[in-house]
């Protein structure tokens, strides 16, 4: 899976995922890889991580797309559609 495609998959699923483990299972990859990508997306400002203060498990976070994250998700989706159209035309 290409970096852009992986980023798009994570941006599409991050707000509905219950945990990194759940997201890793959905994407068929390791939790470590998901964690690595999430940290990079947080550093880029595409995702914001919020801790549940009232939650007993203080290591659980809710991930939210930032405005930049939404814009990036749109751009990557458009690129993905263009790439798939080109593949279809080749067939």
HTML snippet that shows the backbone in 3Dmol.js (N, CA, C, O; Angstrom):
<script src="https://3Dmol.org/build/3Dmol-min.js"></script>
<div id="view" style="width:600px;height:400px;position:relative"></div>
<script>
const pdb = `
ATOM      1  N   UNK A   1       0.847  -1.177   0.000  1.00  0.00           N
ATOM      2  CA  UNK A   1       0.000   0.000   0.000  1.00  0.00           C
ATOM      3  C   UNK A   1       0.888   1.235   0.000  1.00  0.00           C
ATOM      4  O   UNK A   1       1.828   1.332   0.789  1.00  0.00           O
ATOM      5  N   UNK A   2       0.590   2.177  -0.886  1.00  0.00           N
ATOM      6  CA  UNK A   2       1.371   3.398  -0.979  1.00  0.00           C
ATOM      7  C   UNK A   2       1.115   4.298   0.222  1.00  0.00           C
ATOM      8  O   UNK A   2       0.099   4.167   0.904  1.00  0.00           O
ATOM      9  N   UNK A   3       2.049   5.215   0.474  1.00  0.00           N
ATOM     10  CA  UNK A   3       1.907   6.127   1.612  1.00  0.00           C
ATOM     11  C   UNK A   3       0.635   6.960   1.523  1.00  0.00           C
ATOM     12  O   UNK A   3      -0.085   7.106   2.512  1.00  0.00           O
ATOM     13  N   UNK A   4       0.353   7.512   0.329  1.00  0.00           N
ATOM     14  CA  UNK A   4      -0.843   8.342   0.179  1.00  0.00           C
ATOM     15  C   UNK A   4      -2.104   7.519   0.404  1.00  0.00           C
ATOM     16  O   UNK A   4      -3.059   7.988   1.024  1.00  0.00           O
ATOM     17  N   UNK A   5      -2.102   6.294  -0.100  1.00  0.00           N
ATOM     18  CA  UNK A   5      -3.272   5.437   0.055  1.00  0.00           C
ATOM     19  C   UNK A   5      -3.468   5.048   1.523  1.00  0.00           C
ATOM     20  O   UNK A   5      -4.595   5.013   2.015  1.00  0.00           O
ATOM     21  N   UNK A   6      -2.374   4.759   2.211  1.00  0.00           N
ATOM     22  CA  UNK A   6      -2.439   4.436   3.637  1.00  0.00           C
ATOM     23  C   UNK A   6      -2.955   5.636   4.428  1.00  0.00           C
ATOM     24  O   UNK A   6      -3.808   5.489   5.302  1.00  0.00           O
ATOM     25  N   UNK A   7      -2.439   6.811   4.121  1.00  0.00           N
ATOM     26  CA  UNK A   7      -2.894   8.036   4.791  1.00  0.00           C
ATOM     27  C   UNK A   7      -4.382   8.243   4.560  1.00  0.00           C
ATOM     28  O   UNK A   7      -5.114   8.580   5.491  1.00  0.00           O
ATOM     29  N   UNK A   8      -4.835   8.046   3.333  1.00  0.00           N
ATOM     30  CA  UNK A   8      -6.248   8.209   3.013  1.00  0.00           C
ATOM     31  C   UNK A   8      -7.105   7.221   3.804  1.00  0.00           C
ATOM     32  O   UNK A   8      -8.139   7.598   4.354  1.00  0.00           O
ATOM     33  N   UNK A   9      -6.679   5.966   3.860  1.00  0.00           N
ATOM     34  CA  UNK A   9      -7.446   4.972   4.615  1.00  0.00           C
ATOM     35  C   UNK A   9      -7.560   5.358   6.088  1.00  0.00           C
ATOM     36  O   UNK A   9      -8.627   5.226   6.688  1.00  0.00           O
ATOM     37  N   UNK A  10      -6.469   5.829   6.660  1.00  0.00           N
ATOM     38  CA  UNK A  10      -6.499   6.219   8.076  1.00  0.00           C
ATOM     39  C   UNK A  10      -7.363   7.455   8.270  1.00  0.00           C
ATOM     40  O   UNK A  10      -8.149   7.509   9.216  1.00  0.00           O
ATOM     41  N   UNK A  11      -7.239   8.444   7.403  1.00  0.00           N
ATOM     42  CA  UNK A  11      -8.053   9.653   7.529  1.00  0.00           C
ATOM     43  C   UNK A  11      -9.541   9.343   7.391  1.00  0.00           C
ATOM     44  O   UNK A  11     -10.375   9.990   8.024  1.00  0.00           O
ATOM     45  N   UNK A  12      -9.872   8.350   6.560  1.00  0.00           N
ATOM     46  CA  UNK A  12     -11.277   7.994   6.367  1.00  0.00           C
ATOM     47  C   UNK A  12     -11.850   7.257   7.566  1.00  0.00           C
ATOM     48  O   UNK A  12     -13.037   7.399   7.861  1.00  0.00           O
ATOM     49  N   UNK A  13     -11.039   6.477   8.262  1.00  0.00           N
ATOM     50  CA  UNK A  13     -11.552   5.616   9.332  1.00  0.00           C
ATOM     51  C   UNK A  13     -11.271   6.122  10.749  1.00  0.00           C
ATOM     52  O   UNK A  13     -11.820   5.585  11.711  1.00  0.00           O
ATOM     53  N   UNK A  14     -10.438   7.129  10.888  1.00  0.00           N
ATOM     54  CA  UNK A  14      -9.932   7.493  12.213  1.00  0.00           C
ATOM     55  C   UNK A  14     -11.025   7.964  13.169  1.00  0.00           C
ATOM     56  O   UNK A  14     -10.980   7.636  14.355  1.00  0.00           O
ATOM     57  N   UNK A  15     -11.988   8.713  12.691  1.00  0.00           N
ATOM     58  CA  UNK A  15     -12.989   9.270  13.606  1.00  0.00           C
ATOM     59  C   UNK A  15     -14.003   8.237  14.086  1.00  0.00           C
ATOM     60  O   UNK A  15     -14.673   8.451  15.096  1.00  0.00           O
ATOM     61  N   UNK A  16     -14.121   7.131  13.380  1.00  0.00           N
ATOM     62  CA  UNK A  16     -15.063   6.090  13.799  1.00  0.00           C
ATOM     63  C   UNK A  16     -14.368   4.910  14.478  1.00  0.00           C
ATOM     64  O   UNK A  16     -15.034   3.987  14.948  1.00  0.00           O
ATOM     65  N   UNK A  17     -13.054   4.934  14.533  1.00  0.00           N
ATOM     66  CA  UNK A  17     -12.313   3.831  15.157  1.00  0.00           C
ATOM     67  C   UNK A  17     -12.328   3.953  16.667  1.00  0.00           C
ATOM     68  O   UNK A  17     -12.206   5.046  17.220  1.00  0.00           O
ATOM     69  N   UNK A  18     -12.479   2.822  17.321  1.00  0.00           N
ATOM     70  CA  UNK A  18     -12.533   2.793  18.783  1.00  0.00           C
ATOM     71  C   UNK A  18     -11.145   2.833  19.403  1.00  0.00           C
ATOM     72  O   UNK A  18     -10.969   3.340  20.511  1.00  0.00           O
ATOM     73  N   UNK A  19     -10.163   2.298  18.690  1.00  0.00           N
ATOM     74  CA  UNK A  19      -8.801   2.249  19.219  1.00  0.00           C
ATOM     75  C   UNK A  19      -7.832   2.015  18.069  1.00  0.00           C
ATOM     76  O   UNK A  19      -8.239   1.734  16.942  1.00  0.00           O
ATOM     77  N   UNK A  20      -6.547   2.135  18.372  1.00  0.00           N
ATOM     78  CA  UNK A  20      -5.529   1.851  17.372  1.00  0.00           C
ATOM     79  C   UNK A  20      -5.569   0.370  16.986  1.00  0.00           C
ATOM     80  O   UNK A  20      -5.347   0.018  15.827  1.00  0.00           O
ATOM     81  N   UNK A  21      -5.848  -0.477  17.946  1.00  0.00           N
ATOM     82  CA  UNK A  21      -5.925  -1.909  17.661  1.00  0.00           C
ATOM     83  C   UNK A  21      -7.081  -2.206  16.709  1.00  0.00           C
ATOM     84  O   UNK A  21      -6.933  -2.993  15.774  1.00  0.00           O
ATOM     85  N   UNK A  22      -8.207  -1.589  16.942  1.00  0.00           N
ATOM     86  CA  UNK A  22      -9.371  -1.751  16.082  1.00  0.00           C
ATOM     87  C   UNK A  22      -9.055  -1.252  14.667  1.00  0.00           C
ATOM     88  O   UNK A  22      -9.399  -1.908  13.684  1.00  0.00           O
ATOM     89  N   UNK A  23      -8.407  -0.100  14.571  1.00  0.00           N
ATOM     90  CA  UNK A  23      -8.031   0.467  13.282  1.00  0.00           C
ATOM     91  C   UNK A  23      -7.034  -0.443  12.565  1.00  0.00           C
ATOM     92  O   UNK A  23      -7.141  -0.659  11.358  1.00  0.00           O
ATOM     93  N   UNK A  24      -6.071  -0.970  13.306  1.00  0.00           N
ATOM     94  CA  UNK A  24      -5.086  -1.874  12.719  1.00  0.00           C
ATOM     95  C   UNK A  24      -5.756  -3.119  12.152  1.00  0.00           C
ATOM     96  O   UNK A  24      -5.394  -3.585  11.072  1.00  0.00           O
ATOM     97  N   UNK A  25      -6.728  -3.658  12.874  1.00  0.00           N
ATOM     98  CA  UNK A  25      -7.457  -4.830  12.381  1.00  0.00           C
ATOM     99  C   UNK A  25      -8.241  -4.497  11.117  1.00  0.00           C
ATOM    100  O   UNK A  25      -8.267  -5.293  10.178  1.00  0.00           O
ATOM    101  N   UNK A  26      -8.871  -3.341  11.082  1.00  0.00           N
ATOM    102  CA  UNK A  26      -9.639  -2.930   9.906  1.00  0.00           C
ATOM    103  C   UNK A  26      -8.750  -2.768   8.679  1.00  0.00           C
ATOM    104  O   UNK A  26      -9.169  -3.066   7.561  1.00  0.00           O
ATOM    105  N   UNK A  27      -7.527  -2.297   8.887  1.00  0.00           N
ATOM    106  CA  UNK A  27      -6.611  -2.034   7.784  1.00  0.00           C
ATOM    107  C   UNK A  27      -5.646  -3.187   7.516  1.00  0.00           C
ATOM    108  O   UNK A  27      -4.825  -3.116   6.601  1.00  0.00           O
ATOM    109  N   UNK A  28      -5.747  -4.252   8.320  1.00  0.00           N
ATOM    110  CA  UNK A  28      -4.881  -5.435   8.181  1.00  0.00           C
ATOM    111  C   UNK A  28      -3.404  -5.067   8.281  1.00  0.00           C
ATOM    112  O   UNK A  28      -2.603  -5.413   7.413  1.00  0.00           O
ATOM    113  N   UNK A  29      -3.064  -4.366   9.344  1.00  0.00           N
ATOM    114  CA  UNK A  29      -1.665  -4.011   9.595  1.00  0.00           C
ATOM    115  C   UNK A  29      -1.396  -4.032  11.089  1.00  0.00           C
ATOM    116  O   UNK A  29      -2.315  -4.196  11.891  1.00  0.00           O
ATOM    117  N   UNK A  30      -0.158  -3.868  11.451  1.00  0.00           N
ATOM    118  CA  UNK A  30       0.210  -3.934  12.862  1.00  0.00           C
ATOM    119  C   UNK A  30      -0.188  -2.656  13.594  1.00  0.00           C
ATOM    120  O   UNK A  30      -0.316  -1.587  12.997  1.00  0.00           O
ATOM    121  N   UNK A  31      -0.378  -2.798  14.897  1.00  0.00           N
ATOM    122  CA  UNK A  31      -0.694  -1.642  15.732  1.00  0.00           C
ATOM    123  C   UNK A  31       0.477  -0.665  15.723  1.00  0.00           C
ATOM    124  O   UNK A  31       0.276   0.549  15.738  1.00  0.00           O
ATOM    125  N   UNK A  32       1.691  -1.188  15.699  1.00  0.00           N
ATOM    126  CA  UNK A  32       2.873  -0.335  15.657  1.00  0.00           C
ATOM    127  C   UNK A  32       2.911   0.555  14.434  1.00  0.00           C
ATOM    128  O   UNK A  32       3.251   1.735  14.525  1.00  0.00           O
ATOM    129  N   UNK A  33       2.559  -0.012  13.284  1.00  0.00           N
ATOM    130  CA  UNK A  33       2.547   0.777  12.049  1.00  0.00           C
ATOM    131  C   UNK A  33       1.463   1.843  12.107  1.00  0.00           C
ATOM    132  O   UNK A  33       1.690   2.982  11.698  1.00  0.00           O
ATOM    133  N   UNK A  34       0.294   1.485  12.610  1.00  0.00           N
ATOM    134  CA  UNK A  34      -0.794   2.458  12.745  1.00  0.00           C
ATOM    135  C   UNK A  34      -0.373   3.571  13.690  1.00  0.00           C
ATOM    136  O   UNK A  34      -0.609   4.746  13.410  1.00  0.00           O
ATOM    137  N   UNK A  35       0.244   3.213  14.803  1.00  0.00           N
ATOM    138  CA  UNK A  35       0.715   4.205  15.770  1.00  0.00           C
ATOM    139  C   UNK A  35       1.722   5.147  15.128  1.00  0.00           C
ATOM    140  O   UNK A  35       1.655   6.361  15.323  1.00  0.00           O
ATOM    141  N   UNK A  36       2.647   4.594  14.367  1.00  0.00           N
ATOM    142  CA  UNK A  36       3.676   5.388  13.689  1.00  0.00           C
ATOM    143  C   UNK A  36       3.045   6.394  12.735  1.00  0.00           C
ATOM    144  O   UNK A  36       3.414   7.569  12.731  1.00  0.00           O
ATOM    145  N   UNK A  37       2.092   5.933  11.927  1.00  0.00           N
ATOM    146  CA  UNK A  37       1.428   6.812  10.958  1.00  0.00           C
ATOM    147  C   UNK A  37       0.591   7.868  11.676  1.00  0.00           C
ATOM    148  O   UNK A  37       0.596   9.034  11.281  1.00  0.00           O
ATOM    149  N   UNK A  38      -0.127   7.469  12.728  1.00  0.00           N
ATOM    150  CA  UNK A  38      -0.938   8.434  13.481  1.00  0.00           C
ATOM    151  C   UNK A  38      -0.069   9.535  14.075  1.00  0.00           C
ATOM    152  O   UNK A  38      -0.430  10.710  14.021  1.00  0.00           O
ATOM    153  N   UNK A  39       1.065   9.161  14.638  1.00  0.00           N
ATOM    154  CA  UNK A  39       1.975  10.173  15.211  1.00  0.00           C
ATOM    155  C   UNK A  39       2.445  11.159  14.137  1.00  0.00           C
ATOM    156  O   UNK A  39       2.528  12.364  14.378  1.00  0.00           O
ATOM    157  N   UNK A  40       2.752  10.626  12.951  1.00  0.00           N
ATOM    158  CA  UNK A  40       3.189  11.495  11.850  1.00  0.00           C
ATOM    159  C   UNK A  40       2.061  12.435  11.426  1.00  0.00           C
ATOM    160  O   UNK A  40       2.299  13.611  11.151  1.00  0.00           O
ATOM    161  N   UNK A  41       0.835  11.917  11.372  1.00  0.00           N
ATOM    162  CA  UNK A  41      -0.304  12.751  10.981  1.00  0.00           C
ATOM    163  C   UNK A  41      -0.614  13.810  12.033  1.00  0.00           C
ATOM    164  O   UNK A  41      -1.043  14.915  11.701  1.00  0.00           O
ATOM    165  N   UNK A  42      -0.397  13.471  13.301  1.00  0.00           N
ATOM    166  CA  UNK A  42      -0.575  14.447  14.380  1.00  0.00           C
ATOM    167  C   UNK A  42       0.478  15.543  14.260  1.00  0.00           C
ATOM    168  O   UNK A  42       0.164  16.724  14.412  1.00  0.00           O
ATOM    169  N   UNK A  43       1.730  15.158  13.988  1.00  0.00           N
ATOM    170  CA  UNK A  43       2.809  16.139  13.831  1.00  0.00           C
ATOM    171  C   UNK A  43       2.562  17.071  12.643  1.00  0.00           C
ATOM    172  O   UNK A  43       2.904  18.253  12.690  1.00  0.00           O
ATOM    173  N   UNK A  44       1.963  16.527  11.578  1.00  0.00           N
ATOM    174  CA  UNK A  44       1.649  17.340  10.398  1.00  0.00           C
ATOM    175  C   UNK A  44       0.439  18.243  10.631  1.00  0.00           C
ATOM    176  O   UNK A  44       0.174  19.143   9.835  1.00  0.00           O
ATOM    177  N   UNK A  45      -0.291  18.007  11.712  1.00  0.00           N
ATOM    178  CA  UNK A  45      -1.457  18.822  12.023  1.00  0.00           C
ATOM    179  C   UNK A  45      -2.728  18.355  11.325  1.00  0.00           C
ATOM    180  O   UNK A  45      -3.699  19.107  11.239  1.00  0.00           O
ATOM    181  N   UNK A  46      -2.731  17.113  10.821  1.00  0.00           N
ATOM    182  CA  UNK A  46      -3.904  16.597  10.129  1.00  0.00           C
ATOM    183  C   UNK A  46      -4.895  15.939  11.079  1.00  0.00           C
ATOM    184  O   UNK A  46      -6.085  15.842  10.781  1.00  0.00           O
ATOM    185  N   UNK A  47      -4.393  15.490  12.222  1.00  0.00           N
ATOM    186  CA  UNK A  47      -5.224  14.823  13.220  1.00  0.00           C
ATOM    187  C   UNK A  47      -4.923  15.427  14.580  1.00  0.00           C
ATOM    188  O   UNK A  47      -3.785  15.797  14.874  1.00  0.00           O
ATOM    189  N   UNK A  48      -5.947  15.523  15.399  1.00  0.00           N
ATOM    190  CA  UNK A  48      -5.806  15.987  16.773  1.00  0.00           C
ATOM    191  C   UNK A  48      -6.222  14.833  17.685  1.00  0.00           C
ATOM    192  O   UNK A  48      -7.249  14.196  17.452  1.00  0.00           O
ATOM    193  N   UNK A  49      -5.435  14.567  18.712  1.00  0.00           N
ATOM    194  CA  UNK A  49      -5.744  13.496  19.664  1.00  0.00           C
ATOM    195  C   UNK A  49      -6.232  14.120  20.956  1.00  0.00           C
ATOM    196  O   UNK A  49      -5.577  14.994  21.524  1.00  0.00           O
ATOM    197  N   UNK A  50      -7.400  13.661  21.420  1.00  0.00           N
ATOM    198  CA  UNK A  50      -7.954  14.151  22.680  1.00  0.00           C
ATOM    199  C   UNK A  50      -8.094  12.990  23.646  1.00  0.00           C
ATOM    200  O   UNK A  50      -8.571  11.915  23.281  1.00  0.00           O
ATOM    201  N   UNK A  51      -7.676  13.216  24.875  1.00  0.00           N
ATOM    202  CA  UNK A  51      -7.798  12.210  25.924  1.00  0.00           C
ATOM    203  C   UNK A  51      -9.173  12.323  26.563  1.00  0.00           C
ATOM    204  O   UNK A  51      -9.694  13.424  26.744  1.00  0.00           O
ATOM    205  N   UNK A  52      -9.753  11.188  26.902  1.00  0.00           N
ATOM    206  CA  UNK A  52     -11.026  11.177  27.628  1.00  0.00           C
ATOM    207  C   UNK A  52     -10.722  11.376  29.108  1.00  0.00           C
ATOM    208  O   UNK A  52     -10.241  10.452  29.764  1.00  0.00           O
ATOM    209  N   UNK A  53     -10.986  12.539  29.636  1.00  0.00           N
ATOM    210  CA  UNK A  53     -10.636  12.824  31.027  1.00  0.00           C
ATOM    211  C   UNK A  53     -11.460  12.010  32.008  1.00  0.00           C
ATOM    212  O   UNK A  53     -10.947  11.602  33.051  1.00  0.00           O
ATOM    213  N   UNK A  54     -12.715  11.768  31.700  1.00  0.00           N
ATOM    214  CA  UNK A  54     -13.560  11.023  32.630  1.00  0.00           C
ATOM    215  C   UNK A  54     -13.419   9.509  32.459  1.00  0.00           C
ATOM    216  O   UNK A  54     -14.013   8.741  33.216  1.00  0.00           O
ATOM    217  N   UNK A  55     -12.648   9.087  31.482  1.00  0.00           N
ATOM    218  CA  UNK A  55     -12.466   7.668  31.218  1.00  0.00           C
ATOM    219  C   UNK A  55     -11.501   7.047  32.229  1.00  0.00           C
ATOM    220  O   UNK A  55     -10.511   7.672  32.611  1.00  0.00           O
ATOM    221  N   UNK A  56     -11.787   5.828  32.657  1.00  0.00           N
ATOM    222  CA  UNK A  56     -10.898   5.112  33.584  1.00  0.00           C
ATOM    223  C   UNK A  56      -9.571   4.767  32.926  1.00  0.00           C
ATOM    224  O   UNK A  56      -8.534   4.733  33.588  1.00  0.00           O
ATOM    225  N   UNK A  57      -9.602   4.511  31.622  1.00  0.00           N
ATOM    226  CA  UNK A  57      -8.396   4.148  30.874  1.00  0.00           C
ATOM    227  C   UNK A  57      -7.792   5.410  30.276  1.00  0.00           C
ATOM    228  O   UNK A  57      -8.196   5.843  29.197  1.00  0.00           O
ATOM    229  N   UNK A  58      -6.841   5.993  30.961  1.00  0.00           N
ATOM    230  CA  UNK A  58      -6.292   7.293  30.568  1.00  0.00           C
ATOM    231  C   UNK A  58      -5.468   7.223  29.283  1.00  0.00           C
ATOM    232  O   UNK A  58      -5.094   8.258  28.732  1.00  0.00           O
ATOM    233  N   UNK A  59      -5.179   6.000  28.797  1.00  0.00           N
ATOM    234  CA  UNK A  59      -4.394   5.890  27.581  1.00  0.00           C
ATOM    235  C   UNK A  59      -5.273   5.828  26.329  1.00  0.00           C
ATOM    236  O   UNK A  59      -4.748   5.636  25.232  1.00  0.00           O
ATOM    237  N   UNK A  60      -6.584   5.983  26.459  1.00  0.00           N
ATOM    238  CA  UNK A  60      -7.468   5.977  25.304  1.00  0.00           C
ATOM    239  C   UNK A  60      -7.663   7.408  24.806  1.00  0.00           C
ATOM    240  O   UNK A  60      -7.841   8.343  25.587  1.00  0.00           O
ATOM    241  N   UNK A  61      -7.625   7.546  23.504  1.00  0.00           N
ATOM    242  CA  UNK A  61      -7.753   8.854  22.877  1.00  0.00           C
ATOM    243  C   UNK A  61      -8.866   8.830  21.845  1.00  0.00           C
ATOM    244  O   UNK A  61      -9.208   7.780  21.301  1.00  0.00           O
ATOM    245  N   UNK A  62      -9.415   9.987  21.588  1.00  0.00           N
ATOM    246  CA  UNK A  62     -10.335  10.175  20.481  1.00  0.00           C
ATOM    247  C   UNK A  62      -9.565  10.987  19.456  1.00  0.00           C
ATOM    248  O   UNK A  62      -8.959  12.009  19.779  1.00  0.00           O
ATOM    249  N   UNK A  63      -9.597  10.526  18.230  1.00  0.00           N
ATOM    250  CA  UNK A  63      -8.870  11.204  17.160  1.00  0.00           C
ATOM    251  C   UNK A  63      -9.853  11.998  16.316  1.00  0.00           C
ATOM    252  O   UNK A  63     -10.895  11.490  15.902  1.00  0.00           O
ATOM    253  N   UNK A  64      -9.503  13.248  16.070  1.00  0.00           N
ATOM    254  CA  UNK A  64     -10.354  14.154  15.302  1.00  0.00           C
ATOM    255  C   UNK A  64      -9.559  14.713  14.127  1.00  0.00           C
ATOM    256  O   UNK A  64      -8.375  15.025  14.253  1.00  0.00           O
ATOM    257  N   UNK A  65     -10.225  14.834  12.990  1.00  0.00           N
ATOM    258  CA  UNK A  65      -9.589  15.478  11.845  1.00  0.00           C
ATOM    259  C   UNK A  65      -9.590  16.984  12.047  1.00  0.00           C
ATOM    260  O   UNK A  65     -10.592  17.565  12.464  1.00  0.00           O
ATOM    261  N   UNK A  66      -8.468  17.605  11.753  1.00  0.00           N
ATOM    262  CA  UNK A  66      -8.392  19.059  11.779  1.00  0.00           C
ATOM    263  C   UNK A  66      -8.880  19.581  10.428  1.00  0.00           C
ATOM    264  O   UNK A  66      -9.169  18.799   9.522  1.00  0.00           O
ATOM    265  N   UNK A  67      -8.969  20.884  10.300  1.00  0.00           N
ATOM    266  CA  UNK A  67      -9.358  21.483   9.024  1.00  0.00           C
ATOM    267  C   UNK A  67      -8.369  21.069   7.930  1.00  0.00           C
ATOM    268  O   UNK A  67      -8.769  20.758   6.808  1.00  0.00           O
ATOM    269  N   UNK A  68      -7.088  21.067   8.266  1.00  0.00           N
ATOM    270  CA  UNK A  68      -6.060  20.639   7.320  1.00  0.00           C
ATOM    271  C   UNK A  68      -6.234  19.161   6.975  1.00  0.00           C
ATOM    272  O   UNK A  68      -6.009  18.753   5.835  1.00  0.00           O
ATOM    273  N   UNK A  69      -6.635  18.365   7.960  1.00  0.00           N
ATOM    274  CA  UNK A  69      -6.868  16.943   7.741  1.00  0.00           C
ATOM    275  C   UNK A  69      -8.011  16.695   6.779  1.00  0.00           C
ATOM    276  O   UNK A  69      -7.931  15.816   5.920  1.00  0.00           O
ATOM    277  N   UNK A  70      -9.072  17.465   6.920  1.00  0.00           N
ATOM    278  CA  UNK A  70     -10.218  17.343   6.007  1.00  0.00           C
ATOM    279  C   UNK A  70      -9.793  17.724   4.587  1.00  0.00           C
ATOM    280  O   UNK A  70     -10.144  17.043   3.624  1.00  0.00           O
ATOM    281  N   UNK A  71      -9.039  18.811   4.468  1.00  0.00           N
ATOM    282  CA  UNK A  71      -8.563  19.240   3.148  1.00  0.00           C
ATOM    283  C   UNK A  71      -7.658  18.190   2.516  1.00  0.00           C
ATOM    284  O   UNK A  71      -7.764  17.910   1.322  1.00  0.00           O
ATOM    285  N   UNK A  72      -6.772  17.612   3.315  1.00  0.00           N
ATOM    286  CA  UNK A  72      -5.871  16.572   2.814  1.00  0.00           C
ATOM    287  C   UNK A  72      -6.660  15.327   2.401  1.00  0.00           C
ATOM    288  O   UNK A  72      -6.344  14.694   1.394  1.00  0.00           O
ATOM    289  N   UNK A  73      -7.672  14.985   3.170  1.00  0.00           N
ATOM    290  CA  UNK A  73      -8.523  13.840   2.856  1.00  0.00           C
ATOM    291  C   UNK A  73      -9.213  14.047   1.505  1.00  0.00           C
ATOM    292  O   UNK A  73      -9.307  13.116   0.706  1.00  0.00           O
ATOM    293  N   UNK A  74      -9.688  15.246   1.256  1.00  0.00           N
ATOM    294  CA  UNK A  74     -10.329  15.571  -0.019  1.00  0.00           C
ATOM    295  C   UNK A  74      -9.331  15.454  -1.164  1.00  0.00           C
ATOM    296  O   UNK A  74      -9.637  14.851  -2.192  1.00  0.00           O
ATOM    297  N   UNK A  75      -8.138  16.026  -0.997  1.00  0.00           N
ATOM    298  CA  UNK A  75      -7.113  15.969  -2.044  1.00  0.00           C
ATOM    299  C   UNK A  75      -6.721  14.530  -2.356  1.00  0.00           C
ATOM    300  O   UNK A  75      -6.623  14.145  -3.522  1.00  0.00           O
ATOM    301  N   UNK A  76      -6.499  13.740  -1.315  1.00  0.00           N
ATOM    302  CA  UNK A  76      -6.096  12.342  -1.520  1.00  0.00           C
ATOM    303  C   UNK A  76      -7.208  11.531  -2.163  1.00  0.00           C
ATOM    304  O   UNK A  76      -6.941  10.650  -2.980  1.00  0.00           O
ATOM    305  N   UNK A  77      -8.452  11.819  -1.803  1.00  0.00           N
ATOM    306  CA  UNK A  77      -9.584  11.124  -2.424  1.00  0.00           C
ATOM    307  C   UNK A  77      -9.657  11.455  -3.908  1.00  0.00           C
ATOM    308  O   UNK A  77      -9.895  10.571  -4.731  1.00  0.00           O
ATOM    309  N   UNK A  78      -9.455  12.716  -4.254  1.00  0.00           N
ATOM    310  CA  UNK A  78      -9.473  13.112  -5.662  1.00  0.00           C
ATOM    311  C   UNK A  78      -8.353  12.428  -6.445  1.00  0.00           C
ATOM    312  O   UNK A  78      -8.573  11.962  -7.563  1.00  0.00           O
ATOM    313  N   UNK A  79      -7.146  12.365  -5.861  1.00  0.00           N
ATOM    314  CA  UNK A  79      -6.024  11.676  -6.503  1.00  0.00           C
ATOM    315  C   UNK A  79      -6.333  10.198  -6.689  1.00  0.00           C
ATOM    316  O   UNK A  79      -6.043   9.626  -7.740  1.00  0.00           O
ATOM    317  N   UNK A  80      -6.918   9.586  -5.675  1.00  0.00           N
ATOM    318  CA  UNK A  80      -7.262   8.169  -5.724  1.00  0.00           C
ATOM    319  C   UNK A  80      -8.260   7.911  -6.857  1.00  0.00           C
ATOM    320  O   UNK A  80      -8.096   6.960  -7.621  1.00  0.00           O
ATOM    321  N   UNK A  81      -9.277   8.738  -6.967  1.00  0.00           N
ATOM    322  CA  UNK A  81     -10.286   8.579  -8.018  1.00  0.00           C
ATOM    323  C   UNK A  81      -9.650   8.756  -9.397  1.00  0.00           C
ATOM    324  O   UNK A  81      -9.943   7.990 -10.315  1.00  0.00           O
ATOM    325  N   UNK A  82      -8.790   9.751  -9.547  1.00  0.00           N
ATOM    326  CA  UNK A  82      -8.107   9.967 -10.824  1.00  0.00           C
ATOM    327  C   UNK A  82      -7.246   8.765 -11.195  1.00  0.00           C
ATOM    328  O   UNK A  82      -7.231   8.344 -12.351  1.00  0.00           O
ATOM    329  N   UNK A  83      -6.535   8.215 -10.222  1.00  0.00           N
ATOM    330  CA  UNK A  83      -5.680   7.057 -10.464  1.00  0.00           C
ATOM    331  C   UNK A  83      -6.521   5.844 -10.873  1.00  0.00           C
ATOM    332  O   UNK A  83      -6.142   5.107 -11.784  1.00  0.00           O
ATOM    333  N   UNK A  84      -7.649   5.637 -10.211  1.00  0.00           N
ATOM    334  CA  UNK A  84      -8.523   4.512 -10.546  1.00  0.00           C
ATOM    335  C   UNK A  84      -9.160   4.690 -11.922  1.00  0.00           C
ATOM    336  O   UNK A  84      -9.325   3.711 -12.651  1.00  0.00           O
ATOM    337  N   UNK A  85      -9.519   5.917 -12.290  1.00  0.00           N
ATOM    338  CA  UNK A  85     -10.059   6.185 -13.620  1.00  0.00           C
ATOM    339  C   UNK A  85      -9.013   5.869 -14.690  1.00  0.00           C
ATOM    340  O   UNK A  85      -9.332   5.277 -15.721  1.00  0.00           O
ATOM    341  N   UNK A  86      -7.774   6.264 -14.442  1.00  0.00           N
ATOM    342  CA  UNK A  86      -6.684   5.998 -15.393  1.00  0.00           C
ATOM    343  C   UNK A  86      -6.467   4.486 -15.534  1.00  0.00           C
ATOM    344  O   UNK A  86      -6.270   3.987 -16.642  1.00  0.00           O
ATOM    345  N   UNK A  87      -6.504   3.764 -14.416  1.00  0.00           N
ATOM    346  CA  UNK A  87      -6.366   2.305 -14.465  1.00  0.00           C
ATOM    347  C   UNK A  87      -7.492   1.690 -15.271  1.00  0.00           C
ATOM    348  O   UNK A  87      -7.263   0.772 -16.057  1.00  0.00           O
ATOM    349  N   UNK A  88      -8.703   2.185 -15.084  1.00  0.00           N
ATOM    350  CA  UNK A  88      -9.862   1.683 -15.802  1.00  0.00           C
ATOM    351  C   UNK A  88      -9.712   1.928 -17.300  1.00  0.00           C
ATOM    352  O   UNK A  88     -10.011   1.051 -18.110  1.00  0.00           O
ATOM    353  N   UNK A  89      -9.246   3.128 -17.666  1.00  0.00           N
ATOM    354  CA  UNK A  89      -9.067   3.474 -19.071  1.00  0.00           C
ATOM    355  C   UNK A  89      -8.020   2.569 -19.730  1.00  0.00           C
ATOM    356  O   UNK A  89      -8.149   2.228 -20.906  1.00  0.00           O
ATOM    357  N   UNK A  90      -6.997   2.183 -18.985  1.00  0.00           N
ATOM    358  CA  UNK A  90      -5.973   1.286 -19.526  1.00  0.00           C
ATOM    359  C   UNK A  90      -6.546  -0.091 -19.845  1.00  0.00           C
ATOM    360  O   UNK A  90      -6.121  -0.744 -20.799  1.00  0.00           O
ATOM    361  N   UNK A  91      -7.509  -0.524 -19.044  1.00  0.00           N
ATOM    362  CA  UNK A  91      -8.125  -1.826 -19.276  1.00  0.00           C
ATOM    363  C   UNK A  91      -8.982  -1.784 -20.507  1.00  0.00           C
ATOM    364  O   UNK A  91      -9.590  -2.790 -20.872  1.00  0.00           O
TER     365      UNK A  91
END
`;
const viewer = $3Dmol.createViewer("view");
viewer.addModel(pdb, "pdb");
viewer.setStyle({}, {cartoon: {color: "spectrum"}});
viewer.zoomTo();
viewer.render();
</script>
